[in-house]
Amino acid sequence: MRQRLVVVGDEQDFVAAMVFVTSSGRSTVVKLTSDPTNRLAESIDACTRDLKGLEKSVLGVVAD
């Protein structure tokens, strides 16, 4: 399983979430702060795609 912290904003005004992706490609997002304007959406999507790509590359290396 891979995970990454996603933070948007600065130290005065930020939103944060943890993104988890399993080796089967299943993703879970746990928001650590409230995000009423959904500022994290784009960053979470990008992070999820990145982590899924990393999982595939890691599994490919293991399978070789």
PDBQT receptor file of N, H, CA, C and O in Angstrom, charges set to zero:
ATOM      1  N   MET A   1       0.848  -1.175   0.000  1.00  0.00    +0.000 N 
ATOM      2  CA  MET A   1       0.000   0.000   0.000  1.00  0.00    +0.000 C 
ATOM      3  C   MET A   1       0.894   1.238   0.000  1.00  0.00    +0.000 C 
ATOM      4  O   MET A   1       1.904   1.300   0.701  1.00  0.00    +0.000 OA
ATOM      5  N   ARG A   2       0.504   2.194  -0.784  1.00  0.00    +0.000 N 
ATOM      6  H   ARG A   2      -0.316   2.144  -1.354  1.00  0.00    +0.000 HD
ATOM      7  CA  ARG A   2       1.197   3.481  -0.812  1.00  0.00    +0.000 C 
ATOM      8  C   ARG A   2       0.269   4.535  -0.237  1.00  0.00    +0.000 C 
ATOM      9  O   ARG A   2      -0.952   4.444  -0.363  1.00  0.00    +0.000 OA
ATOM     10  N   GLN A   3       0.864   5.535   0.397  1.00  0.00    +0.000 N 
ATOM     11  H   GLN A   3       1.856   5.608   0.499  1.00  0.00    +0.000 HD
ATOM     12  CA  GLN A   3       0.053   6.629   0.929  1.00  0.00    +0.000 C 
ATOM     13  C   GLN A   3       0.809   7.929   0.774  1.00  0.00    +0.000 C 
ATOM     14  O   GLN A   3       2.038   7.955   0.705  1.00  0.00    +0.000 OA
ATOM     15  N   ARG A   4       0.048   9.005   0.721  1.00  0.00    +0.000 N 
ATOM     16  H   ARG A   4      -0.950   8.984   0.777  1.00  0.00    +0.000 HD
ATOM     17  CA  ARG A   4       0.659  10.318   0.596  1.00  0.00    +0.000 C 
ATOM     18  C   ARG A   4      -0.243  11.357   1.252  1.00  0.00    +0.000 C 
ATOM     19  O   ARG A   4      -1.469  11.285   1.172  1.00  0.00    +0.000 OA
ATOM     20  N   LEU A   5       0.391  12.311   1.896  1.00  0.00    +0.000 N 
ATOM     21  H   LEU A   5       1.387  12.369   1.961  1.00  0.00    +0.000 HD
ATOM     22  CA  LEU A   5      -0.319  13.440   2.494  1.00  0.00    +0.000 C 
ATOM     23  C   LEU A   5      -0.479  14.514   1.431  1.00  0.00    +0.000 C 
ATOM     24  O   LEU A   5       0.483  14.864   0.748  1.00  0.00    +0.000 OA
ATOM     25  N   VAL A   6      -1.698  15.040   1.288  1.00  0.00    +0.000 N 
ATOM     26  H   VAL A   6      -2.480  14.756   1.843  1.00  0.00    +0.000 HD
ATOM     27  CA  VAL A   6      -1.981  16.116   0.339  1.00  0.00    +0.000 C 
ATOM     28  C   VAL A   6      -2.406  17.338   1.145  1.00  0.00    +0.000 C 
ATOM     29  O   VAL A   6      -3.355  17.277   1.927  1.00  0.00    +0.000 OA
ATOM     30  N   VAL A   7      -1.700  18.443   0.950  1.00  0.00    +0.000 N 
ATOM     31  H   VAL A   7      -0.930  18.492   0.315  1.00  0.00    +0.000 HD
ATOM     32  CA  VAL A   7      -2.020  19.682   1.656  1.00  0.00    +0.000 C 
ATOM     33  C   VAL A   7      -2.131  20.811   0.637  1.00  0.00    +0.000 C 
ATOM     34  O   VAL A   7      -1.280  20.951  -0.241  1.00  0.00    +0.000 OA
ATOM     35  N   VAL A   8      -3.179  21.610   0.758  1.00  0.00    +0.000 N 
ATOM     36  H   VAL A   8      -3.871  21.497   1.472  1.00  0.00    +0.000 HD
ATOM     37  CA  VAL A   8      -3.377  22.774  -0.111  1.00  0.00    +0.000 C 
ATOM     38  C   VAL A   8      -3.551  23.998   0.775  1.00  0.00    +0.000 C 
ATOM     39  O   VAL A   8      -4.353  23.986   1.709  1.00  0.00    +0.000 OA
ATOM     40  N   GLY A   9      -2.804  25.048   0.484  1.00  0.00    +0.000 N 
ATOM     41  H   GLY A   9      -2.153  25.057  -0.274  1.00  0.00    +0.000 HD
ATOM     42  CA  GLY A   9      -2.906  26.289   1.254  1.00  0.00    +0.000 C 
ATOM     43  C   GLY A   9      -1.593  26.620   1.935  1.00  0.00    +0.000 C 
ATOM     44  O   GLY A   9      -0.538  26.117   1.551  1.00  0.00    +0.000 OA
ATOM     45  N   ASP A  10      -1.665  27.469   2.948  1.00  0.00    +0.000 N 
ATOM     46  H   ASP A  10      -2.523  27.878   3.260  1.00  0.00    +0.000 HD
ATOM     47  CA  ASP A  10      -0.483  27.844   3.713  1.00  0.00    +0.000 C 
ATOM     48  C   ASP A  10      -0.732  27.556   5.189  1.00  0.00    +0.000 C 
ATOM     49  O   ASP A  10      -1.761  26.988   5.554  1.00  0.00    +0.000 OA
ATOM     50  N   GLU A  11       0.227  27.957   6.045  1.00  0.00    +0.000 N 
ATOM     51  H   GLU A  11       1.063  28.419   5.749  1.00  0.00    +0.000 HD
ATOM     52  CA  GLU A  11       0.101  27.610   7.462  1.00  0.00    +0.000 C 
ATOM     53  C   GLU A  11      -1.078  28.294   8.152  1.00  0.00    +0.000 C 
ATOM     54  O   GLU A  11      -1.506  27.852   9.218  1.00  0.00    +0.000 OA
ATOM     55  N   GLN A  12      -1.602  29.354   7.565  1.00  0.00    +0.000 N 
ATOM     56  H   GLN A  12      -1.254  29.712   6.699  1.00  0.00    +0.000 HD
ATOM     57  CA  GLN A  12      -2.740  30.058   8.155  1.00  0.00    +0.000 C 
ATOM     58  C   GLN A  12      -4.091  29.482   7.703  1.00  0.00    +0.000 C 
ATOM     59  O   GLN A  12      -5.069  29.498   8.451  1.00  0.00    +0.000 OA
ATOM     60  N   ASP A  13      -4.121  28.984   6.490  1.00  0.00    +0.000 N 
ATOM     61  H   ASP A  13      -3.327  28.970   5.882  1.00  0.00    +0.000 HD
ATOM     62  CA  ASP A  13      -5.387  28.507   5.911  1.00  0.00    +0.000 C 
ATOM     63  C   ASP A  13      -5.089  27.318   4.999  1.00  0.00    +0.000 C 
ATOM     64  O   ASP A  13      -4.726  27.498   3.836  1.00  0.00    +0.000 OA
ATOM     65  N   PHE A  14      -5.241  26.108   5.526  1.00  0.00    +0.000 N 
ATOM     66  H   PHE A  14      -5.536  25.962   6.470  1.00  0.00    +0.000 HD
ATOM     67  CA  PHE A  14      -4.924  24.937   4.719  1.00  0.00    +0.000 C 
ATOM     68  C   PHE A  14      -5.980  23.853   4.894  1.00  0.00    +0.000 C 
ATOM     69  O   PHE A  14      -6.734  23.838   5.866  1.00  0.00    +0.000 OA
ATOM     70  N   VAL A  15      -6.008  22.961   3.935  1.00  0.00    +0.000 N 
ATOM     71  H   VAL A  15      -5.395  22.973   3.145  1.00  0.00    +0.000 HD
ATOM     72  CA  VAL A  15      -6.830  21.759   4.003  1.00  0.00    +0.000 C 
ATOM     73  C   VAL A  15      -5.896  20.582   3.716  1.00  0.00    +0.000 C 
ATOM     74  O   VAL A  15      -4.928  20.717   2.967  1.00  0.00    +0.000 OA
ATOM     75  N   ALA A  16      -6.190  19.439   4.311  1.00  0.00    +0.000 N 
ATOM     76  H   ALA A  16      -6.976  19.328   4.919  1.00  0.00    +0.000 HD
ATOM     77  CA  ALA A  16      -5.298  18.293   4.175  1.00  0.00    +0.000 C 
ATOM     78  C   ALA A  16      -6.079  16.992   4.088  1.00  0.00    +0.000 C 
ATOM     79  O   ALA A  16      -7.188  16.867   4.607  1.00  0.00    +0.000 OA
ATOM     80  N   ALA A  17      -5.466  16.032   3.416  1.00  0.00    +0.000 N 
ATOM     81  H   ALA A  17      -4.565  16.134   2.995  1.00  0.00    +0.000 HD
ATOM     82  CA  ALA A  17      -6.059  14.698   3.302  1.00  0.00    +0.000 C 
ATOM     83  C   ALA A  17      -4.940  13.680   3.137  1.00  0.00    +0.000 C 
ATOM     84  O   ALA A  17      -3.834  14.009   2.707  1.00  0.00    +0.000 OA
ATOM     85  N   MET A  18      -5.250  12.439   3.487  1.00  0.00    +0.000 N 
ATOM     86  H   MET A  18      -6.148  12.171   3.837  1.00  0.00    +0.000 HD
ATOM     87  CA  MET A  18      -4.347  11.317   3.217  1.00  0.00    +0.000 C 
ATOM     88  C   MET A  18      -4.969  10.494   2.099  1.00  0.00    +0.000 C 
ATOM     89  O   MET A  18      -6.169  10.218   2.110  1.00  0.00    +0.000 OA
ATOM     90  N   VAL A  19      -4.142  10.103   1.134  1.00  0.00    +0.000 N 
ATOM     91  H   VAL A  19      -3.167  10.327   1.125  1.00  0.00    +0.000 HD
ATOM     92  CA  VAL A  19      -4.595   9.263   0.033  1.00  0.00    +0.000 C 
ATOM     93  C   VAL A  19      -3.881   7.920   0.162  1.00  0.00    +0.000 C 
ATOM     94  O   VAL A  19      -2.656   7.865   0.271  1.00  0.00    +0.000 OA
ATOM     95  N   PHE A  20      -4.653   6.848   0.147  1.00  0.00    +0.000 N 
ATOM     96  H   PHE A  20      -5.648   6.893   0.058  1.00  0.00    +0.000 HD
ATOM     97  CA  PHE A  20      -4.112   5.493   0.238  1.00  0.00    +0.000 C 
ATOM     98  C   PHE A  20      -4.483   4.746  -1.038  1.00  0.00    +0.000 C 
ATOM     99  O   PHE A  20      -5.626   4.817  -1.492  1.00  0.00    +0.000 OA
ATOM    100  N   VAL A  21      -3.517   4.026  -1.621  1.00  0.00    +0.000 N 
ATOM    101  H   VAL A  21      -2.590   3.968  -1.252  1.00  0.00    +0.000 HD
ATOM    102  CA  VAL A  21      -3.783   3.200  -2.793  1.00  0.00    +0.000 C 
ATOM    103  C   VAL A  21      -3.205   1.813  -2.531  1.00  0.00    +0.000 C 
ATOM    104  O   VAL A  21      -2.023   1.675  -2.215  1.00  0.00    +0.000 OA
ATOM    105  N   THR A  22      -4.043   0.791  -2.663  1.00  0.00    +0.000 N 
ATOM    106  H   THR A  22      -5.003   0.903  -2.920  1.00  0.00    +0.000 HD
ATOM    107  CA  THR A  22      -3.592  -0.578  -2.444  1.00  0.00    +0.000 C 
ATOM    108  C   THR A  22      -2.960  -1.128  -3.711  1.00  0.00    +0.000 C 
ATOM    109  O   THR A  22      -3.061  -0.518  -4.776  1.00  0.00    +0.000 OA
ATOM    110  N   SER A  23      -2.315  -2.268  -3.599  1.00  0.00    +0.000 N 
ATOM    111  H   SER A  23      -2.234  -2.763  -2.735  1.00  0.00    +0.000 HD
ATOM    112  CA  SER A  23      -1.675  -2.881  -4.762  1.00  0.00    +0.000 C 
ATOM    113  C   SER A  23      -2.688  -3.300  -5.820  1.00  0.00    +0.000 C 
ATOM    114  O   SER A  23      -2.333  -3.465  -6.987  1.00  0.00    +0.000 OA
ATOM    115  N   SER A  24      -3.948  -3.473  -5.421  1.00  0.00    +0.000 N 
ATOM    116  H   SER A  24      -4.236  -3.339  -4.473  1.00  0.00    +0.000 HD
ATOM    117  CA  SER A  24      -4.984  -3.814  -6.402  1.00  0.00    +0.000 C 
ATOM    118  C   SER A  24      -5.538  -2.578  -7.104  1.00  0.00    +0.000 C 
ATOM    119  O   SER A  24      -6.385  -2.698  -7.989  1.00  0.00    +0.000 OA
ATOM    120  N   GLY A  25      -5.065  -1.381  -6.715  1.00  0.00    +0.000 N 
ATOM    121  H   GLY A  25      -4.377  -1.283  -5.996  1.00  0.00    +0.000 HD
ATOM    122  CA  GLY A  25      -5.510  -0.149  -7.355  1.00  0.00    +0.000 C 
ATOM    123  C   GLY A  25      -6.675   0.532  -6.676  1.00  0.00    +0.000 C 
ATOM    124  O   GLY A  25      -7.179   1.545  -7.160  1.00  0.00    +0.000 OA
ATOM    125  N   ARG A  26      -7.104  -0.021  -5.556  1.00  0.00    +0.000 N 
ATOM    126  H   ARG A  26      -6.694  -0.844  -5.163  1.00  0.00    +0.000 HD
ATOM    127  CA  ARG A  26      -8.220   0.586  -4.825  1.00  0.00    +0.000 C 
ATOM    128  C   ARG A  26      -7.712   1.788  -4.035  1.00  0.00    +0.000 C 
ATOM    129  O   ARG A  26      -6.703   1.701  -3.335  1.00  0.00    +0.000 OA
ATOM    130  N   SER A  27      -8.418   2.904  -4.151  1.00  0.00    +0.000 N 
ATOM    131  H   SER A  27      -9.238   2.975  -4.719  1.00  0.00    +0.000 HD
ATOM    132  CA  SER A  27      -7.967   4.115  -3.459  1.00  0.00    +0.000 C 
ATOM    133  C   SER A  27      -8.958   4.536  -2.383  1.00  0.00    +0.000 C 
ATOM    134  O   SER A  27     -10.167   4.351  -2.517  1.00  0.00    +0.000 OA
ATOM    135  N   THR A  28      -8.418   5.102  -1.319  1.00  0.00    +0.000 N 
ATOM    136  H   THR A  28      -7.435   5.253  -1.210  1.00  0.00    +0.000 HD
ATOM    137  CA  THR A  28      -9.214   5.621  -0.214  1.00  0.00    +0.000 C 
ATOM    138  C   THR A  28      -8.657   6.984   0.158  1.00  0.00    +0.000 C 
ATOM    139  O   THR A  28      -7.443   7.166   0.250  1.00  0.00    +0.000 OA
ATOM    140  N   VAL A  29      -9.557   7.946   0.372  1.00  0.00    +0.000 N 
ATOM    141  H   VAL A  29     -10.543   7.799   0.297  1.00  0.00    +0.000 HD
ATOM    142  CA  VAL A  29      -9.161   9.287   0.776  1.00  0.00    +0.000 C 
ATOM    143  C   VAL A  29      -9.731   9.559   2.166  1.00  0.00    +0.000 C 
ATOM    144  O   VAL A  29     -10.923   9.372   2.410  1.00  0.00    +0.000 OA
ATOM    145  N   VAL A  30      -8.862  10.001   3.070  1.00  0.00    +0.000 N 
ATOM    146  H   VAL A  30      -7.894  10.152   2.872  1.00  0.00    +0.000 HD
ATOM    147  CA  VAL A  30      -9.292  10.374   4.415  1.00  0.00    +0.000 C 
ATOM    148  C   VAL A  30      -8.989  11.853   4.591  1.00  0.00    +0.000 C 
ATOM    149  O   VAL A  30      -7.826  12.249   4.666  1.00  0.00    +0.000 OA
ATOM    150  N   LYS A  31     -10.038  12.671   4.658  1.00  0.00    +0.000 N 
ATOM    151  H   LYS A  31     -10.983  12.349   4.597  1.00  0.00    +0.000 HD
ATOM    152  CA  LYS A  31      -9.830  14.110   4.833  1.00  0.00    +0.000 C 
ATOM    153  C   LYS A  31      -9.491  14.396   6.292  1.00  0.00    +0.000 C 
ATOM    154  O   LYS A  31     -10.200  13.961   7.200  1.00  0.00    +0.000 OA
ATOM    155  N   LEU A  32      -8.402  15.129   6.510  1.00  0.00    +0.000 N 
ATOM    156  H   LEU A  32      -7.825  15.482   5.773  1.00  0.00    +0.000 HD
ATOM    157  CA  LEU A  32      -7.929  15.436   7.847  1.00  0.00    +0.000 C 
ATOM    158  C   LEU A  32      -8.467  16.764   8.357  1.00  0.00    +0.000 C 
ATOM    159  O   LEU A  32      -8.431  17.031   9.558  1.00  0.00    +0.000 OA
ATOM    160  N   THR A  33      -8.961  17.587   7.463  1.00  0.00    +0.000 N 
ATOM    161  H   THR A  33      -8.991  17.370   6.487  1.00  0.00    +0.000 HD
ATOM    162  CA  THR A  33      -9.576  18.865   7.822  1.00  0.00    +0.000 C 
ATOM    163  C   THR A  33     -10.878  18.987   7.052  1.00  0.00    +0.000 C 
ATOM    164  O   THR A  33     -11.090  18.272   6.073  1.00  0.00    +0.000 OA
ATOM    165  N   SER A  34     -11.749  19.887   7.484  1.00  0.00    +0.000 N 
ATOM    166  H   SER A  34     -11.576  20.468   8.279  1.00  0.00    +0.000 HD
ATOM    167  CA  SER A  34     -12.955  20.125   6.698  1.00  0.00    +0.000 C 
ATOM    168  C   SER A  34     -12.561  20.887   5.435  1.00  0.00    +0.000 C 
ATOM    169  O   SER A  34     -11.638  21.701   5.454  1.00  0.00    +0.000 OA
ATOM    170  N   ASP A  35     -13.255  20.622   4.360  1.00  0.00    +0.000 N 
ATOM    171  H   ASP A  35     -14.005  19.961   4.344  1.00  0.00    +0.000 HD
ATOM    172  CA  ASP A  35     -12.932  21.221   3.055  1.00  0.00    +0.000 C 
ATOM    173  C   ASP A  35     -14.229  21.619   2.356  1.00  0.00    +0.000 C 
ATOM    174  O   ASP A  35     -14.595  21.026   1.341  1.00  0.00    +0.000 OA
ATOM    175  N   PRO A  36     -14.932  22.630   2.899  1.00  0.00    +0.000 N 
ATOM    176  CA  PRO A  36     -16.258  22.976   2.368  1.00  0.00    +0.000 C 
ATOM    177  C   PRO A  36     -16.245  23.435   0.908  1.00  0.00    +0.000 C 
ATOM    178  O   PRO A  36     -17.238  23.252   0.204  1.00  0.00    +0.000 OA
ATOM    179  N   THR A  37     -15.153  24.022   0.444  1.00  0.00    +0.000 N 
ATOM    180  H   THR A  37     -14.346  24.171   1.016  1.00  0.00    +0.000 HD
ATOM    181  CA  THR A  37     -15.105  24.485  -0.950  1.00  0.00    +0.000 C 
ATOM    182  C   THR A  37     -14.421  23.479  -1.864  1.00  0.00    +0.000 C 
ATOM    183  O   THR A  37     -14.207  23.760  -3.043  1.00  0.00    +0.000 OA
ATOM    184  N   ASN A  38     -14.075  22.304  -1.328  1.00  0.00    +0.000 N 
ATOM    185  H   ASN A  38     -14.249  22.076  -0.370  1.00  0.00    +0.000 HD
ATOM    186  CA  ASN A  38     -13.487  21.212  -2.105  1.00  0.00    +0.000 C 
ATOM    187  C   ASN A  38     -12.199  21.624  -2.823  1.00  0.00    +0.000 C 
ATOM    188  O   ASN A  38     -11.991  21.287  -3.989  1.00  0.00    +0.000 OA
ATOM    189  N   ARG A  39     -11.339  22.357  -2.109  1.00  0.00    +0.000 N 
ATOM    190  H   ARG A  39     -11.508  22.630  -1.162  1.00  0.00    +0.000 HD
ATOM    191  CA  ARG A  39     -10.065  22.796  -2.696  1.00  0.00    +0.000 C 
ATOM    192  C   ARG A  39      -9.113  21.634  -2.953  1.00  0.00    +0.000 C 
ATOM    193  O   ARG A  39      -8.184  21.762  -3.750  1.00  0.00    +0.000 OA
ATOM    194  N   LEU A  40      -9.331  20.514  -2.295  1.00  0.00    +0.000 N 
ATOM    195  H   LEU A  40     -10.087  20.409  -1.648  1.00  0.00    +0.000 HD
ATOM    196  CA  LEU A  40      -8.421  19.380  -2.428  1.00  0.00    +0.000 C 
ATOM    197  C   LEU A  40      -8.699  18.503  -3.643  1.00  0.00    +0.000 C 
ATOM    198  O   LEU A  40      -7.851  17.695  -4.021  1.00  0.00    +0.000 OA
ATOM    199  N   ALA A  41      -9.843  18.641  -4.248  1.00  0.00    +0.000 N 
ATOM    200  H   ALA A  41     -10.532  19.298  -3.942  1.00  0.00    +0.000 HD
ATOM    201  CA  ALA A  41     -10.284  17.688  -5.274  1.00  0.00    +0.000 C 
ATOM    202  C   ALA A  41      -9.246  17.452  -6.373  1.00  0.00    +0.000 C 
ATOM    203  O   ALA A  41      -8.910  16.303  -6.662  1.00  0.00    +0.000 OA
ATOM    204  N   GLU A  42      -8.744  18.502  -6.980  1.00  0.00    +0.000 N 
ATOM    205  H   GLU A  42      -9.017  19.435  -6.745  1.00  0.00    +0.000 HD
ATOM    206  CA  GLU A  42      -7.792  18.347  -8.089  1.00  0.00    +0.000 C 
ATOM    207  C   GLU A  42      -6.490  17.718  -7.603  1.00  0.00    +0.000 C 
ATOM    208  O   GLU A  42      -5.933  16.850  -8.275  1.00  0.00    +0.000 OA
ATOM    209  N   SER A  43      -6.005  18.147  -6.447  1.00  0.00    +0.000 N 
ATOM    210  H   SER A  43      -6.458  18.852  -5.901  1.00  0.00    +0.000 HD
ATOM    211  CA  SER A  43      -4.758  17.602  -5.906  1.00  0.00    +0.000 C 
ATOM    212  C   SER A  43      -4.910  16.129  -5.540  1.00  0.00    +0.000 C 
ATOM    213  O   SER A  43      -3.989  15.339  -5.748  1.00  0.00    +0.000 OA
ATOM    214  N   ILE A  44      -6.063  15.759  -4.998  1.00  0.00    +0.000 N 
ATOM    215  H   ILE A  44      -6.811  16.400  -4.829  1.00  0.00    +0.000 HD
ATOM    216  CA  ILE A  44      -6.309  14.359  -4.641  1.00  0.00    +0.000 C 
ATOM    217  C   ILE A  44      -6.358  13.503  -5.899  1.00  0.00    +0.000 C 
ATOM    218  O   ILE A  44      -5.796  12.408  -5.921  1.00  0.00    +0.000 OA
ATOM    219  N   ASP A  45      -7.016  13.982  -6.941  1.00  0.00    +0.000 N 
ATOM    220  H   ASP A  45      -7.473  14.871  -6.923  1.00  0.00    +0.000 HD
ATOM    221  CA  ASP A  45      -7.089  13.231  -8.198  1.00  0.00    +0.000 C 
ATOM    222  C   ASP A  45      -5.693  12.998  -8.773  1.00  0.00    +0.000 C 
ATOM    223  O   ASP A  45      -5.363  11.889  -9.194  1.00  0.00    +0.000 OA
ATOM    224  N   ALA A  46      -4.882  14.051  -8.785  1.00  0.00    +0.000 N 
ATOM    225  H   ALA A  46      -5.150  14.952  -8.443  1.00  0.00    +0.000 HD
ATOM    226  CA  ALA A  46      -3.521  13.937  -9.321  1.00  0.00    +0.000 C 
ATOM    227  C   ALA A  46      -2.688  12.976  -8.474  1.00  0.00    +0.000 C 
ATOM    228  O   ALA A  46      -1.942  12.157  -9.010  1.00  0.00    +0.000 OA
ATOM    229  N   CYS A  47      -2.814  13.077  -7.173  1.00  0.00    +0.000 N 
ATOM    230  H   CYS A  47      -3.420  13.743  -6.737  1.00  0.00    +0.000 HD
ATOM    231  CA  CYS A  47      -2.068  12.213  -6.266  1.00  0.00    +0.000 C 
ATOM    232  C   CYS A  47      -2.486  10.755  -6.445  1.00  0.00    +0.000 C 
ATOM    233  O   CYS A  47      -1.638   9.863  -6.468  1.00  0.00    +0.000 OA
ATOM    234  N   THR A  48      -3.778  10.513  -6.571  1.00  0.00    +0.000 N 
ATOM    235  H   THR A  48      -4.468  11.237  -6.553  1.00  0.00    +0.000 HD
ATOM    236  CA  THR A  48      -4.280   9.149  -6.746  1.00  0.00    +0.000 C 
ATOM    237  C   THR A  48      -3.746   8.540  -8.034  1.00  0.00    +0.000 C 
ATOM    238  O   THR A  48      -3.314   7.388  -8.048  1.00  0.00    +0.000 OA
ATOM    239  N   ARG A  49      -3.775   9.318  -9.123  1.00  0.00    +0.000 N 
ATOM    240  H   ARG A  49      -4.126  10.254  -9.112  1.00  0.00    +0.000 HD
ATOM    241  CA  ARG A  49      -3.240   8.830 -10.402  1.00  0.00    +0.000 C 
ATOM    242  C   ARG A  49      -1.754   8.508 -10.265  1.00  0.00    +0.000 C 
ATOM    243  O   ARG A  49      -1.286   7.484 -10.764  1.00  0.00    +0.000 OA
ATOM    244  N   ASP A  50      -1.023   9.381  -9.591  1.00  0.00    +0.000 N 
ATOM    245  H   ASP A  50      -1.404  10.213  -9.186  1.00  0.00    +0.000 HD
ATOM    246  CA  ASP A  50       0.411   9.187  -9.398  1.00  0.00    +0.000 C 
ATOM    247  C   ASP A  50       0.688   7.926  -8.583  1.00  0.00    +0.000 C 
ATOM    248  O   ASP A  50       1.548   7.124  -8.949  1.00  0.00    +0.000 OA
ATOM    249  N   LEU A  51      -0.032   7.751  -7.489  1.00  0.00    +0.000 N 
ATOM    250  H   LEU A  51      -0.730   8.402  -7.191  1.00  0.00    +0.000 HD
ATOM    251  CA  LEU A  51       0.179   6.579  -6.645  1.00  0.00    +0.000 C 
ATOM    252  C   LEU A  51      -0.207   5.289  -7.367  1.00  0.00    +0.000 C 
ATOM    253  O   LEU A  51       0.459   4.267  -7.196  1.00  0.00    +0.000 OA
ATOM    254  N   LYS A  52      -1.259   5.320  -8.161  1.00  0.00    +0.000 N 
ATOM    255  H   LYS A  52      -1.800   6.150  -8.300  1.00  0.00    +0.000 HD
ATOM    256  CA  LYS A  52      -1.639   4.129  -8.925  1.00  0.00    +0.000 C 
ATOM    257  C   LYS A  52      -0.557   3.796  -9.944  1.00  0.00    +0.000 C 
ATOM    258  O   LYS A  52      -0.260   2.624 -10.172  1.00  0.00    +0.000 OA
ATOM    259  N   GLY A  53       0.029   4.814 -10.557  1.00  0.00    +0.000 N 
ATOM    260  H   GLY A  53      -0.212   5.766 -10.372  1.00  0.00    +0.000 HD
ATOM    261  CA  GLY A  53       1.128   4.599 -11.496  1.00  0.00    +0.000 C 
ATOM    262  C   GLY A  53       2.332   4.004 -10.800  1.00  0.00    +0.000 C 
ATOM    263  O   GLY A  53       2.987   3.112 -11.338  1.00  0.00    +0.000 OA
ATOM    264  N   LEU A  54       2.631   4.497  -9.591  1.00  0.00    +0.000 N 
ATOM    265  H   LEU A  54       2.099   5.222  -9.154  1.00  0.00    +0.000 HD
ATOM    266  CA  LEU A  54       3.756   3.959  -8.820  1.00  0.00    +0.000 C 
ATOM    267  C   LEU A  54       3.507   2.504  -8.462  1.00  0.00    +0.000 C 
ATOM    268  O   LEU A  54       4.421   1.682  -8.538  1.00  0.00    +0.000 OA
ATOM    269  N   GLU A  55       2.281   2.177  -8.072  1.00  0.00    +0.000 N 
ATOM    270  H   GLU A  55       1.539   2.844  -8.010  1.00  0.00    +0.000 HD
ATOM    271  CA  GLU A  55       1.958   0.795  -7.727  1.00  0.00    +0.000 C 
ATOM    272  C   GLU A  55       2.199  -0.114  -8.931  1.00  0.00    +0.000 C 
ATOM    273  O   GLU A  55       2.775  -1.193  -8.792  1.00  0.00    +0.000 OA
ATOM    274  N   LYS A  56       1.762   0.319 -10.102  1.00  0.00    +0.000 N 
ATOM    275  H   LYS A  56       1.294   1.196 -10.214  1.00  0.00    +0.000 HD
ATOM    276  CA  LYS A  56       1.923  -0.506 -11.297  1.00  0.00    +0.000 C 
ATOM    277  C   LYS A  56       3.397  -0.712 -11.613  1.00  0.00    +0.000 C 
ATOM    278  O   LYS A  56       3.808  -1.820 -11.957  1.00  0.00    +0.000 OA
ATOM    279  N   SER A  57       4.195   0.344 -11.502  1.00  0.00    +0.000 N 
ATOM    280  H   SER A  57       3.861   1.245 -11.223  1.00  0.00    +0.000 HD
ATOM    281  CA  SER A  57       5.613   0.218 -11.815  1.00  0.00    +0.000 C 
ATOM    282  C   SER A  57       6.319  -0.681 -10.794  1.00  0.00    +0.000 C 
ATOM    283  O   SER A  57       7.191  -1.470 -11.159  1.00  0.00    +0.000 OA
ATOM    284  N   VAL A  58       5.944  -0.562  -9.529  1.00  0.00    +0.000 N 
ATOM    285  H   VAL A  58       5.236   0.079  -9.234  1.00  0.00    +0.000 HD
ATOM    286  CA  VAL A  58       6.544  -1.400  -8.499  1.00  0.00    +0.000 C 
ATOM    287  C   VAL A  58       6.155  -2.856  -8.724  1.00  0.00    +0.000 C 
ATOM    288  O   VAL A  58       7.001  -3.745  -8.623  1.00  0.00    +0.000 OA
ATOM    289  N   LEU A  59       4.884  -3.110  -9.027  1.00  0.00    +0.000 N 
ATOM    290  H   LEU A  59       4.197  -2.388  -9.109  1.00  0.00    +0.000 HD
ATOM    291  CA  LEU A  59       4.442  -4.471  -9.268  1.00  0.00    +0.000 C 
ATOM    292  C   LEU A  59       5.107  -5.047 -10.515  1.00  0.00    +0.000 C 
ATOM    293  O   LEU A  59       5.420  -6.237 -10.570  1.00  0.00    +0.000 OA
ATOM    294  N   GLY A  60       5.318  -4.191 -11.516  1.00  0.00    +0.000 N 
ATOM    295  H   GLY A  60       5.064  -3.225 -11.471  1.00  0.00    +0.000 HD
ATOM    296  CA  GLY A  60       5.983  -4.644 -12.740  1.00  0.00    +0.000 C 
ATOM    297  C   GLY A  60       7.410  -5.078 -12.459  1.00  0.00    +0.000 C 
ATOM    298  O   GLY A  60       7.875  -6.075 -13.012  1.00  0.00    +0.000 OA
ATOM    299  N   VAL A  61       8.096  -4.357 -11.624  1.00  0.00    +0.000 N 
ATOM    300  H   VAL A  61       7.718  -3.547 -11.175  1.00  0.00    +0.000 HD
ATOM    301  CA  VAL A  61       9.473  -4.687 -11.274  1.00  0.00    +0.000 C 
ATOM    302  C   VAL A  61       9.503  -6.002 -10.477  1.00  0.00    +0.000 C 
ATOM    303  O   VAL A  61      10.364  -6.853 -10.703  1.00  0.00    +0.000 OA
ATOM    304  N   VAL A  62       8.573  -6.153  -9.565  1.00  0.00    +0.000 N 
ATOM    305  H   VAL A  62       7.873  -5.462  -9.382  1.00  0.00    +0.000 HD
ATOM    306  CA  VAL A  62       8.516  -7.366  -8.753  1.00  0.00    +0.000 C 
ATOM    307  C   VAL A  62       8.204  -8.578  -9.628  1.00  0.00    +0.000 C 
ATOM    308  O   VAL A  62       8.738  -9.664  -9.401  1.00  0.00    +0.000 OA
ATOM    309  N   ALA A  63       7.337  -8.392 -10.630  1.00  0.00    +0.000 N 
ATOM    310  H   ALA A  63       6.903  -7.510 -10.814  1.00  0.00    +0.000 HD
ATOM    311  CA  ALA A  63       6.917  -9.506 -11.478  1.00  0.00    +0.000 C 
ATOM    312  C   ALA A  63       8.030  -9.971 -12.415  1.00  0.00    +0.000 C 
ATOM    313  O   ALA A  63       8.028 -11.121 -12.855  1.00  0.00    +0.000 OA
ATOM    314  N   ASP A  64       8.975  -9.090 -12.722  1.00  0.00    +0.000 N 
ATOM    315  H   ASP A  64       8.977  -8.156 -12.364  1.00  0.00    +0.000 HD
ATOM    316  CA  ASP A  64      10.039  -9.453 -13.676  1.00  0.00    +0.000 C 
ATOM    317  C   ASP A  64      10.973 -10.489 -13.141  1.00  0.00    +0.000 C 
ATOM    318  O   ASP A  64      11.911 -10.890 -13.830  1.00  0.00    +0.000 OA
TER     319      ASP A  64
